[in-house]
Amino acid sequence: MAWDKLLISADSHVVEPADLFAKALGDKYGDKVPRFVDEYQGVKGRYYFTGKEHLRLSVLIEGDEAEQDKLTKAGRDPAFRLECLDEDGIYAEVLYASSTLHTMRAFDDQLVQDCCQVFSDWLADHRSENPKRLFGCAPIHMADVNWAVAELERVAKLGMTTVTINCDTRDGWEPYRSAHYDPFWARAEEIGLPVSLHILTGNERASFTLHGDERSQGVRRSLGVFHEAFAPLANEFIFGGIFDRFPKLNIMLAEFEVSWLVYWMFRVEQFERSFGPSVGVPMPKRRVREYMSQVYHGVVDELYLDKVLDLIDPKTLVWGSDFPHARCTYPNSRKIVHDLYGHHSEAFVDDLTFNNAALLFGIEVPSTGSRP
């Protein structure tokens, strides 16, 4: 297998400037505006106030200071980022937010909407350095569906490739299965933008925001974050009829990996087969597995990918580097891909690390159709 081929990362990130929201929003929200602070609960350190919680940046940092400065620079400086991509053999990236993902959990819906717009405008400028290699994912807060539809249309005009919505609805909101959200699904389907559910954007609190005695709940919180999309996928998109009403709508599950699918499929098909009918739950129009063609799965360093290949179409698997976060595969992405997935066919790895993402996100590849 030729490991000098380039890769597409379907899940990378930018690092928002420290003053992004404070500078853009001024005094509109006072102390509620997301920002960096150097102390929380009397403890000095590096913190990011998300609009709801304080994120302990120190727990996200690994390696020496120079390496971390390099990754932070790559997350904010698109020209330097492209140098890192060349070093790592990355042809193109889909860029998600970092701290803005946490801000989608903030209490003030208007604040979150404004932050989403500020971020998307900044990201559009960021990716203009090379729009054929840098592709954008815009966050969209779903509290107000009319606003969400308008923002979807706005970011599509900005050239965004996909959008991230709240991983699950909040107390007091309509559930995603409700026809209330149908204008959004309809417009996303019509425009052809995949809708991403990314970790950290739902109701589960991240372990990075725990302080003092709260840290005893770190494992519980971490597990909660990494399984939050599974119930909405089943209850809302499949059994709730969203996929039936919008059969060309694609959902991307970002940073959830895929090993969970074995247990999830067992339980959901068990519900489809016996539990659901016994309690009178309406069944979807098709079998559960048939809907999985509309669901794409992001993997970074998944160890158990082989376990799910008889459950889903490999064409729905997309690899991502998570660059420039602490767990990212940079600068050894091709070696890591080889070590994890090199026992598969060259065609399988080509699809996983390049072709599937190019097709899903509309990434232009050489006219010959051959991979660079």
C-alpha positions in Angstrom: 0.0 0.0 0.0 1.3 3.5 -0.9 1.5 5.5 2.2 2.7 8.7 0.5 -0.9 9.5 -0.5 -2.5 12.6 0.8 -5.4 12.5 3.3 -8.5 14.5 3.9 -9.4 15.3 7.5 -13.1 15.4 7.9 -12.8 16.7 11.5 -10.2 19.3 12.3 -10.5 22.5 14.4 -9.6 26.1 14.6 -8.6 27.9 17.8 -10.7 31.0 18.3 -8.8 34.2 19.1 -8.9 35.1 22.8 -10.9 38.3 22.2 -13.1 37.1 19.4 -16.4 37.5 21.1 -15.5 40.3 23.4 -14.2 42.4 20.5 -17.2 41.7 18.3 -20.0 42.0 20.9 -18.6 44.7 23.1 -20.6 45.4 26.2 -23.8 43.9 24.9 -23.7 40.9 27.3 -21.5 42.2 30.0 -19.9 39.4 32.1 -21.8 36.8 30.2 -19.6 37.1 27.0 -17.3 34.1 26.4 -13.7 35.1 27.2 -10.4 33.9 28.7 -9.8 34.5 32.4 -6.8 33.8 34.6 -8.6 32.8 37.8 -11.7 30.8 38.8 -12.9 30.0 42.3 -9.8 31.5 43.7 -7.4 29.3 41.7 -5.0 30.8 39.3 -4.7 29.2 35.9 -5.8 29.3 32.3 -9.5 29.2 31.9 -12.0 29.9 29.2 -15.5 31.1 30.3 -17.9 29.5 27.8 -20.9 31.6 28.6 -22.0 28.9 31.1 -19.0 27.1 32.5 -15.3 27.6 33.0 -13.1 25.3 30.9 -9.8 24.4 32.5 -7.3 24.8 29.6 -4.4 23.3 31.5 -6.0 19.8 31.4 -6.1 20.0 27.6 -2.5 20.7 27.2 0.0 18.0 26.5 3.7 18.1 25.4 6.2 20.9 25.8 5.3 24.6 25.6 6.8 25.2 22.2 4.8 22.4 20.7 1.6 23.8 22.2 2.4 27.3 21.0 2.9 25.8 17.5 -0.5 24.0 17.6 -2.3 27.2 18.9 -0.7 29.2 16.1 -1.8 26.7 13.5 -5.3 26.9 14.9 -5.4 30.7 14.4 -3.0 31.4 11.5 -4.3 29.8 8.3 -1.0 30.4 6.4 0.9 28.6 9.1 -1.8 25.9 9.3 -1.3 25.1 5.6 2.5 24.6 6.3 1.5 22.1 9.0 -0.9 20.3 6.6 1.9 20.0 4.0 4.1 18.6 6.7 1.5 16.0 7.8 0.3 15.0 4.3 -3.1 16.5 4.5 -4.8 17.6 1.3 -7.8 19.3 2.8 -9.6 19.8 6.1 -13.1 20.4 7.4 -12.7 22.9 10.2 -14.9 22.8 13.3 -14.9 25.3 16.2 -13.2 24.7 19.5 -14.4 26.9 22.4 -17.5 27.8 20.4 -18.7 24.2 20.7 -18.8 24.7 24.5 -20.5 28.1 24.1 -23.5 26.3 22.4 -24.4 25.2 25.9 -24.7 28.7 27.3 -27.9 29.8 29.0 -28.6 32.9 26.9 -30.0 31.9 23.5 -29.4 35.3 21.9 -25.8 35.3 23.1 -25.3 31.8 21.6 -26.8 33.0 18.3 -24.6 36.1 18.2 -21.5 34.0 19.0 -22.4 31.5 16.2 -22.5 34.4 13.7 -19.3 36.0 14.9 -17.5 32.7 14.7 -18.8 31.8 11.2 -17.8 35.3 9.9 -14.3 34.8 11.4 -14.1 31.2 10.0 -15.1 32.4 6.5 -12.2 34.9 6.6 -9.9 32.2 8.0 -10.5 29.7 5.2 -10.2 32.4 2.5 -6.5 31.8 2.8 -7.1 28.7 0.6 -10.8 27.8 0.2 -9.9 24.7 -1.9 -8.1 23.1 1.1 -9.8 24.7 4.1 -13.6 23.9 4.4 -15.8 25.3 7.1 -18.4 24.0 9.6 -20.7 26.6 10.9 -22.3 26.3 14.4 -26.1 26.8 14.4 -28.1 27.2 17.7 -31.5 25.5 17.4 -33.5 27.5 20.0 -35.2 29.6 17.3 -36.0 27.6 14.1 -36.6 30.6 12.0 -33.3 32.1 13.0 -31.6 28.7 12.4 -33.0 28.5 8.8 -31.9 32.0 8.1 -28.4 31.3 9.5 -28.2 28.1 7.5 -28.8 30.0 4.3 -26.4 32.8 5.4 -23.5 30.4 6.1 -24.1 28.5 2.9 -23.6 31.7 1.0 -20.4 32.2 3.0 -19.2 28.9 1.5 -19.6 26.7 4.5 -19.5 22.9 3.8 -21.5 21.7 6.8 -23.2 22.9 10.0 -23.1 21.8 13.6 -26.3 21.9 15.6 -27.0 21.3 19.3 -26.3 17.6 19.8 -29.7 17.3 21.5 -32.6 19.6 22.3 -32.9 21.2 25.8 -35.6 21.1 28.4 -38.3 23.4 27.2 -37.5 23.0 23.5 -39.5 20.8 21.1 -37.8 17.5 20.4 -36.1 17.2 17.0 -38.7 14.8 15.8 -41.3 17.6 16.0 -42.5 19.1 12.7 -41.4 22.4 14.4 -37.9 21.8 13.0 -38.9 20.5 9.6 -38.2 23.8 7.8 -34.5 23.4 8.9 -34.2 19.8 7.8 -35.9 20.7 4.5 -33.6 23.6 3.8 -30.5 21.6 4.7 -31.6 18.8 2.5 -32.3 21.2 -0.4 -29.0 23.0 -0.1 -27.2 19.7 0.3 -25.3 20.6 3.6 -24.7 17.7 6.0 -25.8 18.4 9.5 -23.1 17.5 12.1 -23.7 16.4 15.7 -20.4 17.1 17.4 -19.4 16.2 21.0 -19.7 18.9 23.6 -22.6 20.8 22.0 -25.5 19.1 23.9 -26.7 18.8 27.5 -23.9 16.7 28.9 -21.3 18.7 30.8 -17.7 18.1 29.7 -15.2 16.8 32.3 -12.9 19.7 31.4 -15.3 22.1 33.1 -15.2 20.2 36.5 -13.5 21.9 39.4 -12.6 20.8 43.0 -14.8 18.0 44.3 -16.7 18.0 41.0 -13.8 16.1 39.4 -15.0 12.9 41.1 -17.7 12.9 38.4 -15.1 13.1 35.6 -15.6 9.6 34.2 -19.4 9.9 34.3 -19.3 13.2 32.5 -16.8 12.0 29.9 -18.9 8.9 29.1 -22.0 11.1 28.9 -20.4 13.4 26.4 -19.2 10.5 24.2 -22.6 8.9 24.0 -25.0 11.9 23.7 -25.7 11.5 20.0 -26.9 7.9 20.2 -30.3 8.5 21.7 -31.2 11.4 19.3 -30.1 9.4 16.4 -32.5 6.6 17.3 -35.4 8.4 18.9 -35.5 11.5 16.7 -34.0 10.8 13.3 -35.0 7.2 12.9 -38.0 6.4 15.0 -39.1 10.1 15.1 -39.5 10.1 11.3 -37.0 12.8 10.3 -35.2 10.5 7.9 -38.5 9.3 6.5 -39.6 12.9 5.8 -36.2 13.9 4.5 -34.6 10.9 2.8 -31.7 12.9 1.4 -30.7 14.5 4.6 -27.2 13.4 5.8 -26.2 13.5 9.5 -22.5 13.4 10.5 -21.6 12.1 14.0 -18.3 13.9 14.7 -15.7 12.5 17.3 -18.0 9.8 18.5 -15.9 7.1 16.8 -17.8 3.9 15.9 -17.2 1.1 18.4 -20.5 2.1 20.2 -22.4 0.9 17.1 -22.2 -2.7 18.1 -24.2 -2.3 21.3 -26.4 0.5 19.9 -27.5 -1.6 17.0 -28.2 -4.6 19.2 -30.5 -2.5 21.5 -32.2 -0.5 18.7 -33.0 -3.5 16.6 -34.2 -5.2 19.8 -36.5 -2.3 20.3 -37.6 -2.4 16.7 -38.3 -6.2 16.9 -40.0 -6.5 20.3 -39.8 -3.8 22.9 -41.3 -1.1 20.6 -44.3 -3.0 19.4 -45.0 -4.3 22.9 -45.4 -0.7 24.2 -47.1 0.7 21.1 -44.3 2.8 19.8 -44.9 3.7 16.1 -42.3 2.0 13.9 -40.3 3.8 11.2 -41.2 3.0 7.5 -37.9 1.1 6.9 -35.7 -1.2 8.9 -33.2 0.6 11.2 -30.2 -0.5 9.2 -31.6 1.0 6.1 -31.4 4.5 7.6 -27.7 4.2 8.3 -26.9 5.2 4.8 -27.9 8.7 5.9 -25.5 8.7 8.9 -21.8 9.4 8.5 -19.3 8.5 11.2 -16.1 10.3 12.1 -13.1 8.3 13.3 -9.8 9.6 14.6 -7.9 6.8 16.2 -10.7 4.2 16.6 -9.2 0.8 17.7 -12.3 -1.3 17.0 -13.4 -0.2 13.6 -13.3 -3.8 12.3 -16.1 -4.7 14.7 -18.7 -2.6 12.9 -18.0 -3.2 9.3 -20.8 -5.7 8.9 -23.3 -3.1 10.5 -22.7 -0.1 8.3 -21.6 0.8 4.8 -17.8 1.6 4.8 -18.7 4.5 2.5 -20.1 6.3 5.5 -16.8 6.3 7.4 -14.7 9.4 7.3 -11.4 9.9 9.0 -10.3 13.1 10.8 -7.1 14.2 12.5 -8.6 16.4 15.3 -5.8 18.9 14.5 -4.7 20.9 16.4 -6.2 19.6 19.6 -4.0 17.7 22.1 -5.1 14.2 20.9 -4.6 15.0 17.2 -2.6 12.7 14.9 -0.3 15.5 13.7 2.5 15.2 12.6 2.2 11.4 12.2 -1.2 11.1 10.5 -0.2 8.8 7.7 1.7 6.5 10.1 -1.2 6.3 12.5 -3.6 5.6 9.7 -1.3 2.8 8.4 -0.8 1.3 11.9 -4.6 1.2 12.6 -6.1 0.4 9.2 -3.2 -0.8 7.0 -4.5 -4.4 7.2 -7.5 -3.4 5.1 -7.4 -3.1 1.3 -5.9 0.0 -0.3 -9.4 0.9 -1.7 -10.9 0.8 1.8 -8.3 3.1 3.3 -8.5 5.4 0.3 -12.3 5.7 0.9 -11.9 6.1 4.7 -9.2 8.8 4.5 -10.1 10.6 1.3 -12.9 9.6 -1.1 -15.8 9.5 1.4 -15.1 12.9 2.8 -14.6 14.4 -0.7 -18.0 13.1 -1.7 -19.8 14.1 1.5 -18.4 17.6 1.7 -18.1 18.4 -1.9 -14.3 18.7 -1.8 -12.9 19.2 -5.3 -10.4 16.6 -6.3 -8.2 16.4 -9.5 -10.3 16.1 -12.6 -8.8 12.8 -13.4 -10.5 11.4 -10.3 -7.2 10.0 -9.1 -6.0 10.7 -5.6 -3.1 13.1 -5.2 
